[in-house]
Amino acid sequence: MIETGLAGKVAIVTGAAAGIGKATARRFAQEGCKVASWDVKETEPEGGGIFQKVDVTSAASVESAVEETERALGPVYALINNAGILRDGQIVKFKEGAIAGVMSDEQFDAVIAVNLRGVFVATRGAAARMIRTGAGGVILNATSVVGLYGNFGQTNYVASKAGVIGMTRVWAREFGRFGIRVNAVAPGIIDTDMMKAVPEKAREGLRAHTPLGRMGQPEDIANAYLWLASDAASFVTGAVLSVDGGIVMGT
């Protein structure tokens, strides 16, 4: 059995009300972490942790939540930037010889705000405190296989997830001297409520493009986050770990 070294440490999980975030908060709690579950939707805290209603796009909301986390649980050791949204659509949809629609500014801005700016704001708030404590730490960011390969109808989402990969690599360089490791996880097709909104025919096509022949479960991603946060990955930083069943987008 791998000794994670996480027992008693404080972990923040954003987007913890459902899906991958909820599974991640539960998995870290099972490992003995004191978990702060952040979301805009109410959820029951995992283990002996706390829930905080946090808008990750708001610096004031994040700063207040980090302070509350430290008062309630202790110094932050791990930040898992999991919160994310979808607002899919073609940038220009052309049908029957005419433009049938475009991706709106609102669609683009909403996804960038949560998926990219939210990771920046949460990391800035938590990392400053990690540096001051001098105890090191771990920052884990949710990207996606589409951030690596692109995907039809997801200009905004792909841009946000590709941006997260870039920020991950920058922060690995900036924070390494403080003993803070920064990595990203790139999920493939995961069986969450977000995916259930996709028509079954489309989901079947996605499964068909996955060599393992199935969608992943939220726990698959939670376990990847746990390993990257653990002592077993103590020499891993600046990495993007694909957890995707072998899918190659577009094939």
C-alpha positions as CSV (number, residue, x, y, z in Angstrom):
1,M,0.0,0.0,0.0
2,I,1.3,3.4,-1.0
3,E,1.8,5.9,1.9
4,T,0.4,9.1,0.7
5,G,1.6,11.4,3.5
6,L,-1.6,13.3,3.3
7,A,-3.2,12.4,6.6
8,G,-4.1,15.5,8.7
9,K,-3.3,17.9,5.8
10,V,-5.7,20.5,4.6
11,A,-7.0,20.3,1.0
12,I,-9.3,22.7,-0.9
13,V,-11.4,21.2,-3.7
14,T,-13.3,23.6,-5.9
15,G,-16.4,22.5,-7.7
16,A,-17.0,20.0,-5.0
17,A,-20.8,19.8,-5.1
18,A,-21.0,17.1,-7.7
19,G,-19.2,14.8,-10.1
20,I,-15.4,14.7,-10.1
21,G,-15.2,17.4,-7.4
22,K,-17.4,15.5,-5.0
23,A,-15.6,12.3,-5.6
24,T,-12.2,14.1,-5.1
25,A,-13.3,15.7,-1.8
26,R,-14.5,12.2,-0.6
27,R,-11.3,10.5,-1.7
28,F,-9.1,13.0,0.1
29,A,-11.2,12.8,3.2
30,Q,-10.9,9.0,3.1
31,E,-7.1,9.5,3.1
32,G,-7.3,11.5,6.3
33,C,-7.2,15.0,4.8
34,K,-9.2,17.9,6.3
35,V,-11.2,19.0,3.2
36,A,-12.7,22.4,2.4
37,S,-15.3,21.8,-0.3
38,W,-15.9,25.0,-2.4
39,D,-18.8,25.4,-4.7
40,V,-21.5,27.9,-5.7
41,K,-24.0,25.2,-4.9
42,E,-24.5,23.8,-1.4
43,T,-23.2,20.4,-0.6
44,E,-22.5,18.3,2.5
45,P,-18.8,18.4,3.5
46,E,-16.9,15.2,3.3
47,G,-15.4,13.6,6.5
48,G,-14.6,16.2,9.1
49,G,-14.3,19.0,6.6
50,I,-16.2,22.2,5.9
51,F,-18.3,23.5,3.0
52,Q,-17.9,27.1,1.7
53,K,-20.0,28.9,-0.9
54,V,-17.3,30.3,-3.1
55,D,-17.3,32.0,-6.5
56,V,-13.9,31.3,-7.9
57,T,-14.1,34.1,-10.4
58,S,-14.2,36.6,-7.5
59,A,-10.9,37.5,-5.7
60,A,-12.8,38.7,-2.7
61,S,-14.8,35.5,-2.4
62,V,-11.6,33.4,-2.7
63,E,-9.6,35.4,-0.3
64,S,-12.3,35.2,2.3
65,A,-12.7,31.5,1.8
66,V,-9.0,30.8,2.2
67,E,-8.9,32.8,5.4
68,E,-11.9,30.9,6.7
69,T,-10.4,27.5,5.7
70,E,-7.2,28.3,7.6
71,R,-9.1,29.4,10.7
72,A,-11.2,26.3,10.7
73,L,-8.8,23.6,9.5
74,G,-5.2,24.9,9.5
75,P,-2.7,25.9,6.8
76,V,-3.6,24.9,3.2
77,Y,-1.4,22.1,1.8
78,A,-3.3,21.1,-1.4
79,L,-5.5,23.1,-3.8
80,I,-7.5,21.1,-6.4
81,N,-8.8,23.5,-9.0
82,N,-11.6,21.3,-10.3
83,A,-14.5,23.8,-10.9
84,G,-15.6,24.1,-14.5
85,I,-18.5,24.8,-16.8
86,L,-19.5,24.1,-20.4
87,R,-21.3,26.5,-22.9
88,D,-20.8,24.7,-26.2
89,G,-21.4,25.9,-29.7
90,Q,-19.7,26.5,-33.0
91,I,-18.0,29.8,-33.4
92,V,-19.9,30.2,-36.6
93,K,-22.7,27.7,-37.5
94,F,-23.4,27.5,-41.3
95,K,-26.4,25.6,-42.4
96,E,-28.2,25.4,-45.8
97,G,-26.2,28.2,-47.3
98,A,-26.7,30.7,-44.4
99,I,-25.2,31.5,-41.0
100,A,-27.5,29.8,-38.5
101,G,-25.8,31.1,-35.4
102,V,-22.5,32.1,-33.7
103,M,-20.9,31.6,-30.3
104,S,-21.9,34.6,-28.3
105,D,-19.6,36.8,-26.2
106,E,-21.5,35.6,-23.1
107,Q,-20.8,32.0,-23.9
108,F,-17.2,32.6,-24.4
109,D,-16.7,34.9,-21.4
110,A,-18.6,32.7,-19.0
111,V,-16.4,29.6,-19.7
112,I,-13.1,31.6,-19.6
113,A,-14.2,33.3,-16.3
114,V,-14.8,30.0,-14.5
115,N,-12.4,27.6,-16.1
116,L,-9.4,29.9,-16.6
117,R,-9.7,33.0,-14.5
118,G,-11.1,30.9,-11.6
119,V,-8.0,28.7,-11.6
120,F,-5.8,31.8,-11.6
121,V,-7.7,33.5,-8.8
122,A,-7.9,30.4,-6.6
123,T,-4.2,29.6,-7.1
124,R,-3.1,33.2,-6.4
125,G,-5.1,33.2,-3.1
126,A,-3.9,29.8,-1.9
127,A,-0.3,29.9,-3.2
128,A,0.6,33.1,-1.4
129,R,-0.3,31.5,1.9
130,M,1.5,28.2,1.0
131,I,4.6,30.2,0.3
132,R,4.4,32.1,3.6
133,T,4.1,28.9,5.7
134,G,7.2,27.5,4.1
135,A,5.8,23.9,4.3
136,G,5.4,23.3,0.6
137,G,2.3,22.1,-1.0
138,V,0.5,20.9,-4.1
139,I,-1.6,22.6,-6.7
140,L,-3.6,20.4,-9.1
141,N,-5.5,21.8,-12.1
142,A,-8.3,20.3,-14.1
143,T,-7.6,20.5,-17.8
144,S,-9.1,18.1,-20.4
145,V,-8.0,15.9,-23.3
146,V,-9.7,18.5,-25.5
147,G,-7.2,21.1,-24.2
148,L,-4.5,18.8,-25.8
149,Y,-6.3,17.8,-29.0
150,G,-9.1,20.3,-29.6
151,N,-12.8,19.4,-30.2
152,F,-15.6,20.5,-32.5
153,G,-17.9,23.1,-31.1
154,Q,-15.9,23.9,-28.0
155,T,-13.8,27.0,-28.8
156,N,-14.3,28.5,-25.4
157,Y,-13.8,25.3,-23.4
158,V,-10.7,24.2,-25.4
159,A,-9.2,27.7,-25.0
160,S,-9.8,27.6,-21.2
161,K,-8.3,24.1,-20.8
162,A,-5.3,24.8,-23.0
163,G,-4.7,27.9,-21.0
164,V,-4.8,25.9,-17.8
165,I,-2.0,23.7,-19.2
166,G,0.1,26.7,-19.9
167,M,-0.5,28.2,-16.4
168,T,0.4,24.8,-14.8
169,R,3.8,24.8,-16.5
170,V,4.5,28.4,-15.6
171,W,3.6,27.8,-11.9
172,A,5.6,24.7,-11.7
173,R,8.6,26.9,-12.6
174,E,7.7,29.7,-10.3
175,F,6.7,27.8,-7.2
176,G,9.2,24.9,-7.3
177,R,11.7,26.7,-5.2
178,F,9.1,27.0,-2.4
179,G,8.5,23.2,-2.4
180,I,5.2,23.6,-4.1
181,R,4.4,21.1,-6.9
182,V,2.0,22.0,-9.7
183,N,0.4,19.5,-12.0
184,A,-2.7,19.0,-14.2
185,V,-5.0,16.1,-14.9
186,A,-6.6,15.8,-18.3
187,P,-9.8,13.7,-18.1
188,G,-11.3,12.0,-21.1
189,I,-15.0,11.1,-21.2
190,I,-16.2,10.9,-17.6
191,D,-19.7,9.7,-16.5
192,T,-20.9,12.8,-14.7
193,D,-24.2,14.7,-14.7
194,M,-22.6,17.1,-17.3
195,M,-22.0,14.1,-19.6
196,K,-25.6,12.8,-19.0
197,A,-26.8,15.9,-20.8
198,V,-25.1,14.7,-24.0
199,P,-27.5,12.7,-26.3
200,E,-27.0,8.9,-26.0
201,K,-26.0,8.6,-29.6
202,A,-23.2,11.1,-29.1
203,R,-22.1,9.3,-25.9
204,E,-22.0,6.0,-27.7
205,G,-19.7,7.5,-30.3
206,L,-17.4,8.8,-27.6
207,R,-17.2,5.4,-26.0
208,A,-16.5,3.9,-29.4
209,H,-13.4,6.2,-29.7
210,T,-12.1,5.1,-26.3
211,P,-9.9,2.0,-26.5
212,L,-11.0,0.8,-23.1
213,G,-14.6,0.9,-24.4
214,R,-16.2,2.8,-21.6
215,M,-16.5,6.1,-20.0
216,G,-14.4,6.9,-16.9
217,Q,-15.9,7.3,-13.5
218,P,-15.4,10.4,-11.2
219,E,-13.4,8.2,-8.9
220,D,-10.8,7.5,-11.7
221,I,-10.0,11.2,-11.7
222,A,-10.1,11.5,-7.9
223,N,-7.5,8.8,-7.6
224,A,-5.3,10.5,-10.1
225,Y,-5.5,13.7,-8.1
226,L,-4.7,11.8,-4.9
227,W,-1.6,10.2,-6.4
228,L,-0.3,13.5,-7.7
229,A,-0.8,15.1,-4.3
230,S,0.8,12.2,-2.5
231,D,4.4,11.6,-1.5
232,A,4.6,8.9,-4.1
233,A,4.6,11.8,-6.7
234,S,7.1,13.9,-4.8
235,F,9.3,14.4,-7.9
236,V,6.5,15.1,-10.3
237,T,5.8,18.8,-11.3
238,G,4.8,20.6,-14.4
239,A,3.1,17.4,-15.7
240,V,-0.2,16.8,-17.5
241,L,-1.6,13.4,-16.6
242,S,-4.1,12.1,-19.1
243,V,-6.8,9.9,-17.6
244,D,-8.8,9.1,-20.6
245,G,-9.0,5.4,-21.4
246,G,-6.7,6.0,-24.3
247,I,-9.1,8.2,-26.3
248,V,-7.7,10.1,-29.3
249,M,-10.1,13.0,-30.1
250,G,-11.3,13.2,-33.6
251,T,-10.5,9.6,-34.6
